[in-house]
């Protein structure tokens, strides 16, 4: 049997400066594209009047069902973006994830617009500044933050258990939980940005942008919740 060998993707850390710069540029252009698409979808949903019935429907059902659906969407999208050989499939994974985030954000944005005017803009600005500062730390220091992986895994599990327990037993996750989740999102941004510089394969810039977008969305969610709790 004849075997055919295919060139293996090269890790970012082993690329020359020009190739590494191209990878970073592609990653962040896709990230900003995902953020723009997310913003346009939300604007469209609110302008066309779809946001209110969507928010009421989601708020009127078990949040565990909504969260469970999003977890499935997230898992599928990430799996495709990280493992598919086809660029079209990788882009489909990113698009699927952005749409999923857009849908799950609708109830929070609806409540913020109705009961906390100005909170959305303030949360977006704080999230942008936090993301920019954390990104600068990684790019300036060139430090490998892969040691945060274990912390993120355990932090994510604990957070998920608390969210599920809150939904089942009806207790509110207050200000300290939001602050903790903002810190966790900040650690995720450090970890993801570090991976962009050190660990991704050169052909996985779509997957890299998806992970960064997920971390930015997580930070935005809890910064917005924190602003809403102060109104």
PyMOL commands that set and color helices and strands:
alter all, ss='L'
color gray80, all
select helices_A, chain A and resi 12-14+17-47+50-59+63-83+87-115+119-141+146-169+175-198+205-229
alter helices_A, ss='H'
color red, helices_A
deselect
rebuild
show_as cartoon
